[in-house]
Amino acid sequence: MSTVANEAKQSHYKSKKAQSIWFKWWVGILCVLFAIGAYFIVERLWLGLTTTNLSSITPWGAWIAFYIFFVGLSAGSFLLSTMIFVFGMERYEKVGKMALFTAIVCMIVALTFVLMDLGRPERAFSALIHWNVTSILAWEMRFYVIYITLLTVELYVAMRADFVRLASYNSLKGKIARLLTFKNSTINDYTKKRDHRWMKILGTIGIPLAILGVHGGTGAIFAVVSARSSWNSGIFPIIFVVSAMVSGTALLLAIYIIRSKALKQPIDQGMVIGLAKVMIAFLFIDLLLQFYDYLVALYSLADSHLLSLQTMMRSSYSWSFWGIQVFLGSVVPIFLVYYKKTAKNINALLIAAILVVIGIIGVRFNIVVPSQIVPIMEGMPAGDYYPTYNEWLVSVGIVAMGLLIFTIADRLLPLDQADDVSEMGDQNGR
């Protein structure tokens, strides 16, 4: 019996050692990518927008596409968390706290991209200090501040019981837990009900904030630009919200599977299959809305609409629409989720989730770039934009920063379902 126990202990130790090595490699790679990106960020701040292909004709480029992409990931992740904490869908509880933290990290990344796009980054807070009530951007800045604050408070409430449990451990997680809990904090039936009630209240407040204020509002920034007919649509903010649900669900599904595989934790196959079907359901709604948006533009026979569609679907930019948005981001994931041989395969569903995320990136680029290539009026020059290597490397650095924040926080905070605290204590040398 003791021999079996020793073998199990040695196997557990080897597994943890392997995880530690992979963790160090992963953090090291992210640090290198962030350092490279940081160099080009400094170069961009020092030399200005001359390091980009942005111009007065195409003032928005890759960084704005990534900005709306990450705002969508944040809103989608948060709205998925409300399915758990507000509507009581307990089968997805394992990703509840992770969804909230992902939403926070994605907002940090999104706002960093906006900062890079500003011609004068030092004036970033002008919209907050000087409030123009007729400006959607000024409203958005306030919505973002309120939204991030709400996410932070709700995440703390969701982790409070875990902090109390961890506070008794003499580990790094335990020390952080003691810093973030009150001295007399306890766990009992009353505090559990109170925490659940507050999460439900905060989640309920956050639903209209995320839909109308955060991502719907981000869509409205584009929708009110009457000079760009392909953006100037009342359905645009709704498309933004639905695609946020698609990308948010896909991201959390991918994170959960990759994280579980990396930590050699059991994967809840039923939850994965359920999330994959939810992801595809949102994807179908998103595709339907996009179809009608394109159909109305086509039937209008307006030159500006037709030129925008032609630029997106029949120009040198069409590879992004047909290759990434349609084929990789829609056709392949739908096939993988509903084909019998792959419908219950975890690796196939992981590929489907990753492809959906990539597809939504394509959607964001197709929203931002092709519409600016079409001249605003007859006689004006057409746009011509492809991101420079500086823009790509800055983007890589910012994304690496977000992944680094998530990776380190995952080690320091109880983002996973805390159903076995003793194991967490063992992992930290209790």
Secondary structure, 3 states (H helix, E strand, C coil): CHHHHHHHHHHHHHHHHHHHHHHHHHHHHHHHHHHHHHHHHHHHHHHHHHHCCCCCCCCCCHHHHHHHHHHHHHHHHHHHHHHHHCCCCHHHHHHHHHHHHHHHHHHHHHHHHHHHHCCCHHHCCHHHHCCCCCCHHHHHHHHHHHHHHHHHHHHHHHHHHHHHHHCCCCCHHHHHHHHCCCCCCCCCHHHHHHHHHHHHHHHHHHHHHHHHHHHHHHHHHHHCCCCCCCCCCCCHHHHHHHHHHHHHHHHHHHHHHHHHHHCCCCCCHHHHHHHHHHHHHHHHHHHHHHHHHHHHHHHHCCHHHHHHHHHHHCCCCHHHHHHHHHHHHHHHHHHHHHCCCCCCCHHHHHHHHHHHHHHHHHHHHHHHHHHHHCCCCCCCCCCCCCCCHHHHHHHHHHHHHHHHHHHHHHHHCCCCCCCCHHHHHHHCCC
